Amino acid sequence: MAGQNNEQLIEHWKDEPAPLLPLLHAFHDRDGHLSEDALRAVSAALRIPLADLYGTVTFYHHFARFPPGMSAPRVCTGPVCRLVGGTELLEAMRKDGATPMACAGRCDEPIPVLTDHAVSVGATVEALQERPSPLPVANPGGLPECVFRSIRKEGRAGIAGYQKSGGYRALRSALSSGFPAAVIETVERSELAGRGGAGFPTGRKWRAVANEERGPKSVVCNADEGEPGCFKDRVLMDHDPHAVIEGMILAAYAVGASRGFIYLRYEYPQTAVILQRAIDEATEAGLLGDDILGGGLDFRIYVRRGAGAYICGEEGSLLNSLEGKHPFPRERPPYPVSHGFEDLPTVVNNVETLASVPPIIDRGGDWYRKLGLGDHAGTKVISLSGDIQRPGNYEVPIGFPLPTLLNEWAGGAPEGRTIQAVTMAGISGGFLAGDDLETTLDESSVRARGSMLGAGGIMVFDDSRDMVDVAHSCMEFFAHESCGKCFPCRIGTQRLTERLAEADDVGAAGPGDRADWAREVEDIGEVMKATSACGLGMAAPLITESLMRYWPDRVAEHVASRAS
């Protein structure tokens, strides 16, 4: 929309569903930043008080307020990238106006640099190049897959290739049956649970929305994949976008929704283009719009890009952001199934969850359930990164042994090194180390070791890494991304960051006695877990808890060095 004036941009977007974010992006793309003139125009058009709009805009990391704005490089210095030269690359690009950004979801091929609408990756300035997401790693065990079963087929990202390999067959079957309840029954039988981290039963969520009488109802795809070490949703959207779209249409049919939104993280600009192309293809083919395939379903999907805020992966914050409000978490209850987008019944599902639905409807709930090992149902995509020979996305059966994934499928630690620790659930599950690495990848087994499987991001750290330094980096991320709504998280993440800092670091603080230090850190963590408003504040203390559990001697050295 380059070259359009303020009035033209506003006229185009103001009557669209969830207009604030796309309107801000339109001005941001046109000018490279959000000027005061642009904000005043948006404020007047959408009747948002200017002070509120300023507060919302400045909450996001990637909305630039002044030149050079979007043209200035942003370099990832997340937990994985900093280990392979992210900080050094940032310094090398300072002359170009480069600034740091939190984990950008390219942990499998660091280091990402975001400039305008392009993402380049490489360890040095000279090595940077723009390239597509790598395909998922082929399953070396020959085990059956669900979401990755056809993703490697040529042309799968386009509608012709998707339909050639069975795409939209489940939708046609469901619509021709005329029984939306049958879709929910099949999903319930599969025991599919949310793959974004919460693990709530998908069929139960859909049934709750279907039973609501108010409308219009919505289906929201949570594609704000901001957890460090997680990049599974990116590969699904980049290489199998129609699977996500078909999953959303099936959800809409099951619950009676007419509106769909894909809330996409800002750091995936290429993905936005791929998704919009797939939506246009589906619309042209009569798979989106009015009376889809003659089955009486009216449903449209809109892509809405975030602007850089980890907290928007939390469903309440996401919905507030989508509505143009300040993206704080919502109080619950009520839940989105009854009071979601615009306070109306809403399905909110993760990308992987929705991509799992078409094969489940096509092959049956029993088929999916039996993909798991033992009593576990289904599969999980694990994003593996860090000090591992073959990083990438692996689809494993729930209940799969972690050591087999790390050492056999992914090749183990780099030559001459051993695996010291891994993070779980991105970084939200803290660390696992020692004998606790002998776990299976299912929620109950991982939780029994004081962690959680969550969204399935696993970062690996070999025996050369200082785990206090790693923990400090993770806690810095949480402190930076805390929304600030509740003081236990806002203050607690900052205090824990200070206590993990080295003595000569700016902001280092805390007792110099080991017992006093541990007691204070434990107290802060307990308050955060008990009283924080959302999962960020509840999860962050797992970093310090697991650090003290596995590396007490290193913690003692750290505290002693601060006292000397």
C-alpha positions as CSV (number, residue, x, y, z in Angstrom):
1,M,0.0,0.0,0.0
2,A,3.0,2.3,-0.6
3,G,2.0,5.7,-1.8
4,Q,-1.4,5.8,-0.3
5,N,-2.3,8.7,2.0
6,N,-3.6,8.6,5.5
7,E,-7.3,8.7,4.4
8,Q,-6.9,5.9,1.9
9,L,-5.2,3.6,4.4
10,I,-7.8,4.3,7.0
11,E,-10.6,3.8,4.5
12,H,-9.2,0.5,3.5
13,W,-8.9,-1.0,7.0
14,K,-11.2,0.8,9.4
15,D,-14.3,-1.5,8.7
16,E,-12.3,-4.7,8.6
17,P,-12.5,-7.2,11.5
18,A,-9.8,-6.5,14.1
19,P,-8.6,-3.3,12.3
20,L,-6.0,-1.8,14.7
21,L,-3.0,-4.0,14.1
22,P,-3.3,-4.1,10.3
23,L,-3.8,-0.4,10.1
24,L,-0.8,0.3,12.3
25,H,1.2,-2.1,10.1
26,A,0.0,-0.3,7.0
27,F,1.4,3.1,8.2
28,H,4.5,1.4,9.6
29,D,5.2,-0.3,6.2
30,R,4.5,2.9,4.3
31,D,6.7,5.2,6.3
32,G,9.1,2.8,8.0
33,H,7.9,4.0,11.4
34,L,4.8,5.3,13.2
35,S,4.8,9.1,13.2
36,E,2.8,11.3,15.5
37,D,0.7,12.3,12.5
38,A,-0.1,8.6,11.8
39,L,-1.0,7.9,15.3
40,R,-3.3,10.8,15.5
41,A,-5.0,9.7,12.3
42,V,-5.5,6.2,13.7
43,S,-6.7,7.5,17.0
44,A,-9.4,9.6,15.4
45,A,-10.5,7.0,12.9
46,L,-10.9,4.1,15.4
47,R,-11.9,6.4,18.3
48,I,-9.1,5.2,20.5
49,P,-7.9,7.8,23.0
50,L,-4.4,9.0,21.8
51,A,-2.8,8.3,25.2
52,D,-4.2,4.7,25.2
53,L,-2.9,4.2,21.6
54,Y,0.6,5.5,22.5
55,G,0.6,3.0,25.4
56,T,-0.4,0.1,23.2
57,V,2.0,1.0,20.4
58,T,5.0,1.4,22.7
59,F,4.3,-1.9,24.4
60,Y,5.3,-3.8,21.2
61,H,9.0,-4.2,20.4
62,H,8.9,-3.8,16.6
63,F,6.8,-0.7,16.1
64,A,9.4,2.0,15.5
65,R,8.5,5.5,16.4
66,F,11.3,7.3,14.6
67,P,13.6,6.8,11.6
68,P,15.5,4.7,10.6
69,G,12.7,2.5,11.9
70,M,12.1,-0.7,10.0
71,S,15.3,-0.3,7.9
72,A,17.5,-0.7,10.9
73,P,18.6,-4.3,11.4
74,R,17.4,-6.2,14.4
75,V,19.7,-9.0,15.5
76,C,18.6,-12.0,17.6
77,T,20.5,-12.3,20.9
78,G,18.2,-15.1,22.3
79,P,19.5,-18.0,24.4
80,V,20.7,-20.1,21.5
81,C,22.0,-17.2,19.2
82,R,24.1,-15.6,21.9
83,L,26.0,-18.9,22.3
84,V,27.0,-18.9,18.6
85,G,27.9,-15.2,18.2
86,G,24.7,-13.2,18.3
87,T,26.2,-10.5,20.6
88,E,29.2,-10.2,18.3
89,L,27.1,-10.0,15.2
90,L,25.0,-7.3,16.8
91,E,28.2,-5.3,17.6
92,A,29.4,-5.7,14.1
93,M,26.2,-4.3,12.7
94,R,25.9,-1.4,15.2
95,K,27.2,1.0,12.5
96,D,24.1,0.2,10.5
97,G,21.9,1.1,13.5
98,A,21.4,-2.5,14.6
99,T,19.5,-3.3,17.8
100,P,19.0,-6.6,19.7
101,M,15.8,-8.6,19.6
102,A,14.5,-11.5,21.6
103,C,14.4,-15.0,20.2
104,A,13.1,-14.8,16.6
105,G,12.3,-18.4,16.0
106,R,15.2,-19.5,13.8
107,C,17.0,-21.4,16.5
108,D,17.6,-24.3,14.0
109,E,19.8,-22.0,11.8
110,P,21.1,-19.0,13.8
111,I,21.5,-16.1,13.7
112,P,18.4,-14.3,12.3
113,V,18.6,-10.6,11.3
114,L,15.3,-8.8,10.6
115,T,15.5,-5.8,8.2
116,D,12.3,-4.4,6.8
117,H,10.3,-7.5,5.7
118,A,13.3,-9.7,5.2
119,V,14.9,-12.3,7.5
120,S,18.5,-13.2,6.8
121,V,20.4,-15.9,8.8
122,G,24.1,-16.3,9.3
123,A,26.9,-16.2,11.9
124,T,28.7,-13.2,10.4
125,V,27.8,-10.2,8.4
126,E,29.3,-11.7,5.3
127,A,27.4,-15.0,5.7
128,L,24.0,-13.5,6.1
129,Q,21.5,-14.6,3.5
130,E,17.7,-14.8,3.1
131,R,16.5,-18.4,2.7
132,P,13.3,-20.4,3.4
133,S,12.7,-22.4,6.6
134,P,14.3,-25.8,6.5
135,L,11.9,-28.7,6.1
136,P,11.5,-30.9,9.2
137,V,14.1,-33.6,9.8
138,A,13.1,-36.9,8.3
139,N,12.1,-39.4,10.9
140,P,15.1,-41.8,11.2
141,G,13.1,-44.3,13.1
142,G,10.5,-44.8,10.4
143,L,7.7,-44.1,12.9
144,P,4.3,-42.9,11.6
145,E,3.8,-39.1,11.6
146,C,0.7,-37.0,11.7
147,V,1.4,-33.3,10.9
148,F,4.6,-34.1,9.0
149,R,3.3,-37.1,7.1
150,S,3.1,-35.3,3.8
151,I,4.9,-32.0,4.4
152,R,8.0,-33.0,2.5
153,K,6.1,-33.7,-0.7
154,E,6.9,-31.4,-3.6
155,G,4.5,-28.5,-4.0
156,R,2.7,-29.2,-0.7
157,A,2.6,-25.5,0.2
158,G,0.4,-24.7,-2.8
159,I,-3.3,-25.8,-3.1
160,A,-2.7,-28.1,-6.1
161,G,0.1,-30.0,-4.3
162,Y,-1.9,-30.1,-1.1
163,Q,-4.9,-31.6,-2.7
164,K,-2.8,-34.0,-4.7
165,S,-1.6,-35.5,-1.4
166,G,-5.0,-35.7,0.2
167,G,-5.6,-32.2,1.3
168,Y,-9.1,-30.9,1.9
169,R,-10.4,-34.5,1.7
170,A,-11.3,-34.4,5.4
171,L,-13.2,-31.1,4.9
172,R,-15.2,-32.4,1.9
173,S,-16.1,-35.6,3.9
174,A,-17.2,-33.6,7.0
175,L,-19.3,-31.1,5.0
176,S,-21.0,-33.8,2.9
177,S,-22.0,-35.7,6.1
178,G,-24.0,-32.7,7.4
179,F,-23.1,-33.6,11.0
180,P,-20.8,-31.0,12.7
181,A,-21.1,-32.9,16.0
182,A,-19.4,-35.9,14.3
183,V,-16.2,-33.8,13.9
184,I,-16.1,-33.0,17.6
185,E,-16.8,-36.6,18.4
186,T,-13.8,-37.7,16.3
187,V,-11.5,-35.1,17.8
188,E,-12.6,-36.2,21.3
189,R,-12.0,-39.9,20.4
190,S,-8.4,-39.0,19.2
191,E,-7.6,-37.4,22.6
192,L,-5.9,-34.6,20.8
193,A,-4.8,-32.0,23.4
194,G,-3.5,-28.5,22.8
195,R,0.0,-28.5,21.3
196,G,0.8,-24.9,22.2
197,G,1.8,-25.8,25.8
198,A,-1.4,-25.8,27.9
199,G,-2.5,-29.3,26.8
200,F,-6.2,-28.8,27.2
201,P,-8.4,-31.4,25.4
202,T,-9.2,-30.0,22.0
203,G,-12.6,-31.8,21.6
204,R,-13.8,-30.6,25.0
205,K,-12.9,-27.0,24.0
206,W,-14.8,-27.3,20.7
207,R,-17.8,-28.8,22.4
208,A,-18.0,-25.9,24.9
209,V,-18.0,-23.4,22.0
210,A,-20.5,-25.4,20.0
211,N,-22.9,-25.4,23.0
212,E,-22.8,-21.6,23.3
213,E,-25.8,-19.9,21.7
214,R,-24.3,-16.4,21.2
215,G,-22.5,-15.3,18.1
216,P,-20.9,-14.6,15.8
217,K,-18.3,-17.2,16.9
218,S,-14.7,-17.1,16.0
219,V,-11.7,-19.5,15.5
220,V,-8.4,-18.0,16.4
221,C,-5.1,-19.7,15.4
222,N,-2.4,-18.8,17.9
223,A,0.7,-18.4,15.6
224,D,2.5,-16.1,18.0
225,E,5.3,-18.6,18.5
226,G,7.5,-16.5,20.8
227,E,8.9,-19.1,23.2
228,P,12.7,-19.3,22.9
229,G,13.7,-22.6,21.3
230,C,10.3,-23.1,19.6
231,F,10.0,-23.0,15.8
232,K,7.7,-25.9,14.9
233,D,4.7,-23.7,13.9
234,R,6.9,-21.7,11.5
235,V,7.8,-24.9,9.5
236,L,4.1,-26.0,9.4
237,M,2.9,-22.6,8.1
238,D,5.8,-22.2,5.7
239,H,5.6,-25.7,4.1
240,D,2.0,-26.8,4.8
241,P,-0.2,-23.7,5.2
242,H,-3.3,-25.3,3.8
243,A,-3.2,-27.9,6.6
244,V,-3.6,-25.1,9.1
245,I,-6.4,-23.5,7.0
246,E,-8.2,-26.8,6.6
247,G,-8.0,-27.4,10.4
248,M,-9.5,-23.9,11.0
249,I,-12.4,-24.6,8.6
250,L,-13.1,-27.9,10.3
251,A,-13.1,-26.2,13.6
252,A,-15.5,-23.5,12.3
253,Y,-17.8,-26.1,10.9
254,A,-17.8,-28.1,14.2
255,V,-18.6,-25.1,16.4
256,G,-20.6,-22.9,14.1
257,A,-18.0,-20.1,13.6
258,S,-18.0,-17.5,10.8
259,R,-14.7,-15.7,11.4
260,G,-11.2,-17.0,11.6
261,F,-8.0,-15.1,12.6
262,I,-4.4,-16.2,12.3
263,Y,-2.5,-14.2,14.9
264,L,1.1,-14.4,13.5
265,R,4.2,-13.2,15.2
266,Y,6.0,-10.2,13.7
267,E,9.3,-12.0,13.3
268,Y,7.8,-14.3,10.5
269,P,7.3,-11.8,7.6
270,Q,7.8,-14.4,4.9
271,T,5.3,-16.6,6.6
272,A,2.7,-13.8,6.4
273,V,3.1,-13.8,2.6
274,I,2.8,-17.6,2.4
275,L,-0.4,-17.7,4.5
276,Q,-2.1,-14.9,2.6
277,R,-1.3,-16.7,-0.7
278,A,-2.8,-19.9,0.7
279,I,-5.9,-18.1,1.9
280,D,-6.4,-16.5,-1.5
281,E,-6.0,-19.9,-3.2
282,A,-8.6,-21.5,-0.8
283,T,-11.0,-18.6,-1.4
284,E,-10.7,-18.9,-5.2
285,A,-11.3,-22.6,-4.9
286,G,-14.5,-22.1,-2.9
287,L,-13.0,-23.5,0.3
288,L,-13.4,-20.2,2.1
289,G,-16.2,-17.6,1.8
290,D,-20.0,-18.2,1.5
291,D,-21.6,-21.6,1.5
292,I,-18.3,-23.5,1.4
293,L,-18.6,-26.6,-1.0
294,G,-22.4,-26.2,-0.8
295,G,-22.4,-27.3,2.8
296,G,-24.0,-24.2,4.3
297,L,-20.8,-23.0,6.1
298,D,-19.8,-19.3,5.7
299,F,-16.3,-18.8,7.0
300,R,-13.5,-16.3,6.3
301,I,-9.9,-16.2,7.6
302,Y,-7.9,-13.0,8.2
303,V,-4.1,-12.8,9.0
304,R,-3.3,-10.4,11.8
305,R,0.4,-9.8,12.5
306,G,1.6,-9.0,16.0
307,A,4.3,-6.5,16.6
308,G,6.7,-8.3,18.9
309,A,5.6,-9.2,22.4
310,Y,6.1,-12.7,24.0
311,I,3.1,-12.2,26.2
312,C,0.8,-12.2,23.2
313,G,1.3,-16.0,23.0
314,E,-0.9,-16.1,26.1
315,E,-4.5,-16.4,24.8
316,G,-5.9,-13.6,26.8
317,S,-3.2,-11.2,25.8
318,L,-3.6,-12.4,22.2
319,L,-7.3,-11.7,22.2
320,N,-6.8,-8.2,23.7
321,S,-4.1,-7.5,21.1
322,L,-6.4,-8.7,18.3
323,E,-9.2,-6.4,19.6
324,G,-6.8,-3.4,19.6
325,K,-6.5,-3.2,23.4
326,H,-3.4,-3.1,25.6
327,P,-2.2,-6.7,25.4
328,F,-2.4,-7.6,29.1
329,P,-3.5,-11.1,30.1
330,R,-7.2,-11.4,31.0
331,E,-8.7,-12.5,34.3
332,R,-10.1,-16.0,34.1
333,P,-12.9,-17.0,34.3
334,P,-14.6,-16.3,32.1
335,Y,-12.8,-18.3,29.4
336,P,-12.6,-17.7,25.7
337,V,-15.0,-20.5,25.0
338,S,-17.7,-18.2,26.2
339,H,-16.1,-14.8,26.3
340,G,-13.3,-14.7,23.7
341,F,-12.9,-12.3,20.7
342,E,-15.3,-9.4,21.3
343,D,-16.6,-11.2,24.4
344,L,-18.2,-13.9,22.2
345,P,-17.6,-17.7,22.1
346,T,-14.2,-18.4,20.5
347,V,-12.0,-21.3,19.8
348,V,-8.3,-20.5,20.4
349,N,-5.9,-23.3,19.1
350,N,-2.2,-23.5,18.4
351,V,-0.9,-24.1,14.8
352,E,0.2,-27.6,15.5
353,T,-3.1,-28.5,17.1
354,L,-5.1,-27.3,14.1
355,A,-2.8,-28.9,11.6
356,S,-3.4,-32.2,13.4
357,V,-7.2,-32.1,12.8
358,P,-7.4,-32.9,9.0
359,P,-5.6,-36.2,9.3
360,I,-7.5,-37.1,12.4
361,I,-10.9,-36.5,10.6
362,D,-9.5,-38.3,7.5
363,R,-8.1,-41.3,9.2
364,G,-10.2,-41.4,12.4
365,G,-9.7,-40.7,16.1
366,D,-8.5,-44.2,16.9
367,W,-5.7,-43.9,14.3
368,Y,-4.3,-40.8,15.9
369,R,-4.7,-42.1,19.5
370,K,-2.7,-45.2,18.6
371,L,0.3,-43.1,17.3
372,G,1.4,-42.6,20.9
373,L,3.4,-45.1,22.9
374,G,1.8,-47.1,25.7
375,D,-1.2,-45.3,27.1
376,H,-0.3,-42.0,25.5
377,A,-2.2,-40.5,22.5
378,G,-0.8,-39.0,19.4
379,T,2.4,-37.3,18.4
380,K,4.3,-34.1,19.3
381,V,6.6,-31.9,17.3
382,I,9.8,-31.2,19.1
383,S,12.0,-28.2,18.1
384,L,15.6,-29.2,18.9
385,S,18.4,-26.6,18.9
386,G,21.6,-25.6,20.6
387,D,24.6,-27.8,21.1
388,I,23.3,-30.7,19.1
389,Q,24.6,-32.1,15.8
390,R,21.3,-32.2,13.9
391,P,19.0,-29.4,15.1
392,G,15.5,-29.1,13.6
393,N,11.9,-30.2,14.0
394,Y,11.2,-33.8,14.9
395,E,7.7,-35.4,15.1
396,V,7.8,-38.1,17.8
397,P,5.1,-40.3,19.4
398,I,4.0,-39.1,22.8
399,G,6.0,-41.2,25.3
400,F,9.2,-41.3,23.2
401,P,12.5,-41.5,25.1
402,L,14.3,-38.2,25.2
403,P,17.8,-39.9,25.1
404,T,16.9,-41.6,21.8
405,L,15.8,-38.3,20.3
406,L,19.0,-36.5,21.5
407,N,21.6,-39.2,20.9
408,E,20.3,-41.4,18.1
409,W,18.0,-39.2,16.0
410,A,19.8,-35.9,16.5
411,G,23.4,-37.2,16.7
412,G,24.2,-36.1,20.3
413,A,26.5,-33.2,21.3
414,P,29.2,-31.8,19.1
415,E,32.3,-33.8,18.6
416,G,34.3,-34.1,21.8
417,R,31.5,-32.8,24.0
418,T,28.7,-34.3,26.1
419,I,25.2,-33.1,26.8
420,Q,25.2,-31.3,30.2
421,A,21.5,-30.1,30.2
422,V,18.5,-29.3,28.2
423,T,15.7,-26.8,28.6
424,M,12.1,-27.9,28.4
425,A,9.0,-26.1,27.0
426,G,11.3,-23.7,25.4
427,I,12.7,-22.1,28.5
428,S,9.4,-22.1,30.5
429,G,10.1,-25.6,31.9
430,G,13.6,-24.8,33.3
431,F,16.4,-27.3,33.0
432,L,16.7,-31.1,33.0
433,A,20.1,-32.6,33.7
434,G,21.8,-35.7,35.0
435,D,19.6,-38.8,35.6
436,D,16.5,-36.7,34.8
437,L,17.5,-36.7,31.1
438,E,16.4,-40.4,31.2
439,T,12.8,-39.3,30.7
440,T,10.1,-39.9,28.1
441,L,8.5,-37.1,26.2
442,D,5.1,-36.9,27.8
443,E,3.6,-34.4,30.2
444,S,3.3,-36.7,33.2
445,S,6.9,-38.0,33.0
446,V,8.5,-34.6,32.5
447,R,6.4,-33.0,35.2
448,A,7.5,-35.8,37.6
449,R,11.0,-34.3,37.2
450,G,9.9,-30.8,38.1
451,S,9.5,-29.5,34.5
452,M,7.0,-29.6,31.7
453,L,6.9,-30.6,28.0
454,G,4.8,-27.5,27.0
455,A,5.2,-26.4,23.4
456,G,8.0,-28.9,22.8
457,G,11.0,-26.6,22.4
458,I,14.2,-28.2,23.7
459,M,17.5,-26.3,23.8
460,V,20.7,-28.4,24.4
461,F,23.7,-27.2,26.3
462,D,27.0,-29.2,26.3
463,D,29.6,-29.5,29.0
464,S,31.4,-26.3,27.9
465,R,28.5,-24.0,29.0
466,D,28.3,-22.1,32.2
467,M,24.8,-22.9,33.4
468,V,24.6,-19.8,35.7
469,D,25.3,-17.7,32.6
470,V,22.7,-19.6,30.6
471,A,20.1,-19.2,33.5
472,H,20.9,-15.4,33.6
473,S,20.2,-15.1,29.9
474,C,16.9,-17.0,30.2
475,M,15.8,-14.8,33.2
476,E,16.8,-11.7,31.3
477,F,14.4,-12.7,28.6
478,F,11.6,-13.2,31.1
479,A,12.3,-9.8,32.7
480,H,12.3,-8.1,29.3
481,E,9.1,-9.8,28.2
482,S,7.1,-9.4,31.4
483,C,4.0,-7.3,30.5
484,G,4.2,-5.5,33.8
485,K,0.5,-6.0,34.7
486,C,1.2,-7.9,38.0
487,F,4.0,-6.9,40.4
488,P,5.0,-10.5,41.4
489,C,6.2,-11.1,37.8
490,R,7.2,-7.6,37.0
491,I,9.5,-7.3,40.0
492,G,10.3,-10.9,40.6
493,T,11.8,-11.6,37.1
494,Q,14.0,-8.4,37.6
495,R,15.1,-9.5,41.1
496,L,16.0,-13.0,39.9
497,T,17.9,-11.5,36.9
498,E,19.9,-9.4,39.3
499,R,20.8,-12.4,41.5
500,L,22.0,-14.4,38.6
501,A,24.2,-11.6,37.3
502,E,27.9,-11.7,37.8
503,A,29.4,-9.3,40.4
504,D,30.7,-6.8,37.8
505,D,27.5,-6.7,35.8
506,V,25.3,-3.6,36.0
507,G,22.4,-4.3,38.3
508,A,24.0,-7.2,40.1
509,A,22.4,-7.5,43.6
510,G,21.5,-9.9,46.3
511,P,23.0,-11.6,49.4
512,G,26.6,-12.7,49.4
513,D,25.9,-15.7,51.7
514,R,24.9,-19.0,49.9
515,A,22.1,-19.9,52.3
516,D,20.7,-16.4,52.4
517,W,20.9,-16.2,48.6
518,A,19.1,-19.5,48.1
519,R,16.4,-18.6,50.6
520,E,15.7,-15.2,49.0
521,V,15.6,-16.7,45.5
522,E,13.2,-19.5,46.7
523,D,11.0,-17.0,48.4
524,I,10.8,-14.8,45.3
525,G,10.0,-17.9,43.1
526,E,7.3,-19.1,45.5
527,V,5.5,-15.7,45.5
528,M,5.7,-15.5,41.7
529,K,4.2,-19.0,41.2
530,A,1.4,-18.4,43.6
531,T,0.3,-14.9,42.6
532,S,1.4,-14.1,39.0
533,A,-1.4,-13.3,36.6
534,C,-0.3,-15.7,33.8
535,G,2.1,-18.5,33.0
536,L,5.1,-16.3,32.4
537,G,5.5,-15.4,36.1
538,M,4.6,-18.9,37.1
539,A,7.2,-20.5,34.8
540,A,10.2,-18.2,35.3
541,P,11.1,-19.6,38.7
542,L,11.6,-23.0,37.2
543,I,14.9,-21.6,35.8
544,T,16.4,-20.9,39.3
545,E,14.8,-23.9,40.9
546,S,16.4,-26.3,38.4
547,L,19.7,-24.4,38.5
548,M,20.0,-24.9,42.2
549,R,18.9,-28.5,42.0
550,Y,21.4,-29.6,39.4
551,W,24.4,-27.3,39.9
552,P,24.6,-26.4,43.6
553,D,28.4,-26.1,43.6
554,R,28.4,-23.8,40.6
555,V,25.7,-21.7,42.4
556,A,27.9,-21.5,45.5
557,E,30.8,-20.3,43.4
558,H,28.6,-17.7,41.8
559,V,27.4,-16.3,45.1
560,A,30.9,-16.4,46.6
561,S,32.3,-14.5,43.7
562,R,29.8,-11.7,44.3
563,A,30.7,-11.5,48.0
564,S,34.5,-11.2,47.4
